[in-house]
């Protein structure tokens, strides 16, 4: 029960993080936002690592663990987050959600290829739903564009979709690098890994800001956006912390499906904070729900999930049997 509550809290904070990012990128650039959210993650997770034994865990790492976690940080916190922010900026937080759910499909494919994981019937159904979600959204682009224009915001579908796919690639590939870096390591290794990832990402973001103009570039940051980005930094840090704590005390099959509720919280918080800057209609919500169901089918332990739904044991065995 405690693990489920931690996973629920993680999902809520992640949804709140998304809503604050959306508000921040309305008046500032994506790189300006990352110049705040990425480097400030370092002291936060430095404190977590000190408290949770992260530095003791690092002392036992091999060189390849450091390299994999650094790569995971660049891929997730630079490439993935940049794609996330740009998709949120050009499409809005709600319209970009179905595309970003493709990250779980990318994770599955990479795990199948490099980690020897299997695919079952439920996974195949999940793949179909994850793909259908963005298709529903794209078929409704004229209606949603008109709805956005009425609020002074016109969704840019082509760049938004492309950046959403960049986000999905970054967020989908990073779990593979994390798995290669810490393997079956415990909570201390996980927190240490996040710290190393944040440090590597902060160095890359710092270099990008210098190339963009350094201090002069950052002086153009909107004051209001700065506050939203600072809030986002705190929210995403707590989301990650609760996620790792949940995984330490509860099965993955419990934590992962509950964490998918972050998409629901994304809609709720964006409706509360960004109502005038987002497109909400029945078909947008349908496309998001389809993508979420697909992500849950891909991410969780299918036998436990189907048991929750009351599926007969014989049917569970058939659906969970590896296809490849």
C-alpha positions in Angstrom: 0.0 0.0 0.0 2.8 2.4 0.9 4.6 1.7 -2.4 1.4 2.5 -4.3 0.9 5.8 -2.5 4.5 6.7 -3.3 3.9 5.9 -7.0 0.7 7.9 -6.9 2.6 10.9 -5.4 5.3 10.5 -8.1 2.7 10.6 -10.9 1.0 13.7 -9.3 4.3 15.6 -9.1 5.2 14.7 -12.7 1.9 15.9 -13.9 2.4 19.2 -12.0 5.9 19.5 -13.4 4.5 19.3 -17.0 1.9 22.0 -16.3 4.5 24.4 -14.9 6.8 23.8 -17.8 4.0 24.6 -20.2 3.5 27.9 -18.5 7.2 28.7 -18.5 7.8 28.1 -22.3 5.0 30.5 -23.2 7.3 33.5 -22.8 10.8 32.0 -22.7 12.9 29.7 -24.8 13.3 26.0 -24.2 17.0 26.3 -23.7 16.5 29.0 -21.1 14.2 26.7 -19.2 16.6 23.8 -19.4 19.4 26.2 -18.1 17.4 26.4 -14.9 15.8 22.9 -14.5 18.8 20.8 -15.4 21.6 22.4 -13.3 19.4 22.9 -10.3 18.7 19.2 -10.3 22.3 18.6 -9.3 22.2 20.1 -5.7 18.8 18.5 -5.1 20.0 15.0 -6.0 23.3 15.7 -4.3 21.3 16.0 -1.1 19.3 12.8 -1.9 22.6 10.9 -2.6 24.1 12.0 0.7 21.0 11.0 2.6 20.5 7.7 0.9 24.0 6.3 0.6 24.5 7.2 -3.0 28.2 8.0 -2.6 28.9 4.7 -0.9 27.3 3.0 -3.9 29.4 5.0 -6.4 32.6 3.8 -4.7 31.9 0.2 -5.9 31.0 1.2 -9.5 33.2 0.1 -12.4 34.1 2.7 -15.1 31.4 1.4 -17.5 28.7 2.2 -14.9 29.8 5.9 -14.8 29.8 6.1 -18.6 26.4 4.5 -19.0 24.8 6.8 -16.4 26.4 9.9 -17.9 25.1 8.8 -21.3 21.7 8.2 -19.8 21.7 11.8 -18.4 22.6 13.4 -21.8 20.0 11.3 -23.6 17.2 11.8 -21.0 17.8 15.2 -19.5 19.2 17.0 -22.6 17.8 15.3 -25.7 14.6 13.9 -24.2 13.8 17.0 -22.1 14.5 19.4 -24.9 12.1 17.4 -27.2 9.6 17.4 -24.4 9.8 21.2 -23.9 9.7 21.9 -27.6 6.7 19.6 -28.1 5.0 21.3 -25.2 5.7 24.7 -26.6 4.5 24.0 -30.1 1.6 21.6 -29.5 0.7 22.3 -26.0 0.9 19.9 -23.0 -2.3 17.9 -23.9 -1.8 17.5 -27.6 1.8 16.4 -27.2 0.9 13.7 -24.7 -0.1 10.9 -27.2 3.1 11.3 -29.2 5.3 11.3 -26.1 3.8 8.0 -25.0 5.7 6.4 -27.9 8.7 6.4 -25.5 7.4 3.2 -23.8 7.3 1.5 -27.2 10.9 2.5 -27.9 11.9 1.2 -24.5 10.3 -2.2 -25.2 12.0 -2.5 -28.6 15.4 -1.7 -27.2 14.9 -4.0 -24.3 13.9 -6.8 -26.7 16.9 -6.2 -28.9 19.6 -5.6 -26.3 18.4 -7.1 -23.1 16.7 -10.3 -24.4 13.2 -9.4 -23.0 10.2 -11.0 -24.6 7.0 -9.8 -26.2 3.5 -11.2 -25.5 0.0 -10.7 -26.8 -0.8 -8.0 -24.3 2.3 -6.1 -25.5 1.2 -6.3 -29.1 -2.2 -4.9 -28.1 -0.3 -2.1 -26.2 1.7 -1.3 -29.3 -1.4 -0.9 -31.3 -3.0 1.4 -28.8 0.1 3.5 -28.4 0.2 4.0 -32.2 -3.5 4.7 -32.5 -3.5 7.5 -29.9 -1.4 9.9 -32.0 -3.3 8.9 -35.1 -6.6 10.0 -33.6 -5.0 13.3 -32.6 -3.7 13.9 -36.1 -7.0 13.1 -37.7 -8.6 15.8 -35.5 -5.9 18.5 -36.2 -8.2 20.9 -38.1 -10.7 20.9 -35.2 -8.1 21.3 -32.5 -6.3 24.0 -34.5 -9.5 26.0 -34.7 -10.1 25.4 -30.9 -6.5 26.6 -30.2 -6.9 29.7 -32.4 -10.0 30.7 -30.4 -7.7 30.9 -27.3 -4.9 32.7 -29.2 -2.7 29.5 -29.5 -2.3 27.7 -32.8 -0.9 24.2 -32.5 2.1 23.5 -34.8 1.6 19.9 -35.7 4.6 19.1 -37.8 7.3 20.5 -35.5 5.3 19.5 -32.4 5.1 15.9 -33.6 8.7 15.7 -34.6 9.9 17.1 -31.3 7.5 14.8 -29.5 9.2 11.9 -31.3 12.6 13.3 -30.2 11.3 13.3 -26.6 10.0 9.7 -27.0 13.4 8.6 -28.3 15.3 10.2 -25.5 12.9 9.1 -22.7 12.6 5.6 -24.3 16.3 5.0 -24.8 17.6 6.2 -21.4 16.1 3.2 -19.4 18.3 0.9 -21.5 21.5 2.9 -20.5 20.4 2.9 -16.9 19.9 -0.8 -16.9 23.3 -1.3 -18.4 24.8 1.1 -15.9 23.4 -0.1 -12.6 21.8 -3.4 -13.5 20.2 -4.9 -10.4 21.6 -2.2 -8.1 19.5 -1.0 -5.2 18.0 2.4 -4.2 21.4 3.9 -3.3 22.7 3.0 -6.8 19.6 4.4 -8.4 19.9 7.8 -6.6 23.6 7.9 -7.3 22.9 7.2 -11.0 20.4 10.1 -11.2 23.0 12.4 -9.7 25.7 11.3 -12.2 23.2 11.7 -15.0 22.2 15.2 -13.9 25.8 16.3 -13.6 26.6 15.1 -17.1 23.5 16.7 -18.5 24.2 20.0 -16.7 27.6 20.2 -18.3 26.2 19.8 -21.7 23.4 22.3 -21.1 26.0 24.8 -19.7 28.0 24.4 -23.0 24.9 25.0 -25.1 24.0 28.1 -23.1 27.6 29.4 -23.6 27.3 28.8 -27.4 23.9 30.6 -27.4 25.4 33.8 -25.8 26.0 32.9 -22.1 24.9 35.5 -19.5 23.6 37.8 -22.3 21.3 35.0 -23.5 19.9 34.3 -20.1 19.1 38.0 -19.4 16.3 37.6 -21.9 14.5 35.1 -19.6 11.1 36.3 -18.6 10.7 36.8 -14.9 7.5 34.9 -14.6 8.9 32.0 -16.6 11.8 31.8 -14.2 9.4 31.2 -11.4 7.6 28.5 -13.3 10.9 26.8 -14.3 12.1 26.9 -10.7 8.8 25.2 -9.6 9.2 22.6 -12.3 12.7 21.8 -11.0 11.4 21.0 -7.5 8.3 19.1 -8.8 10.3 16.8 -11.1 12.9 16.2 -8.4 10.2 15.0 -6.0 8.6 13.0 -8.7 11.9 11.1 -9.4 12.5 10.7 -5.6 9.1 9.2 -5.0 9.5 7.0 -8.0 12.7 5.4 -6.7 11.3 5.0 -3.2 8.2 3.3 -4.6 10.4 0.9 -6.6 12.4 0.1 -3.5 9.3 -1.0 -1.5 6.8 -2.2 -4.1 6.9 -4.5 -7.2 7.5 -2.9 -10.6 4.1 -4.3 -11.7 2.5 -2.1 -9.0 4.6 1.1 -9.5 4.7 1.4 -13.3 0.9 1.2 -14.0 0.2 3.7 -11.2 2.9 6.1 -12.5 1.0 6.1 -15.9 -1.6 8.2 -14.0 0.9 11.1 -14.5 -0.9 11.7 -17.8 -4.2 12.1 -16.0 -2.6 14.5 -13.6 -1.1 16.3 -16.6 -4.6 17.0 -17.9 -5.9 18.0 -14.5 -3.1 20.4 -13.7 -3.0 21.9 -17.2 -6.8 22.4 -17.0 -6.3 24.3 -13.7 -3.2 26.3 -14.6 -3.2 26.6 -18.4 -6.8 26.4 -19.3 -6.4 29.4 -21.6 -3.4 28.0 -23.4 -4.4 24.4 -24.0 -6.8 22.5 -26.3 -9.3 20.3 -24.4 -12.0 18.3 -26.2 -13.4 14.8 -26.1 -11.3 13.4 -28.9 -8.1 14.8 -27.4 -8.9 13.1 -24.2 -9.8 9.8 -26.0 -6.4 9.9 -27.9 -4.6 10.4 -24.5 -6.5 7.6 -22.8 -5.8 5.2 -25.7 -2.1 6.0 -25.5 -2.1 5.5 -21.7 -3.8 2.1 -21.9 -1.2 1.1 -24.5 1.6 2.3 -22.3 0.3 0.3 -19.3 0.0 -2.8 -21.4 3.6 -2.4 -22.5 5.1 -1.4 -19.1 3.7 -3.6 -16.4 3.8 -7.2 -15.3 0.9 -8.5 -17.5 0.0 -11.4 -15.3 -0.6 -9.2 -12.2 -2.3 -6.5 -14.3 -4.7 -9.0 -15.9 -5.4 -10.6 -12.5 -6.5 -7.2 -11.2 -9.0 -7.0 -14.1 -10.5 -10.4 -13.1 -9.3 -12.2 -16.3 -9.4 -16.1 -15.9 -6.0 -17.7 -15.2 -6.1 -19.8 -18.4 -6.6 -16.6 -20.4 -3.9 -14.8 -18.5 -1.5 -17.7 -19.3 -2.3 -17.4 -23.0 -2.0 -13.6 -23.2 1.2 -13.6 -21.2 3.0 -16.3 -23.1 6.0 -14.9 -25.1 5.4 -14.6 -28.8 9.0 -13.8 -29.6 
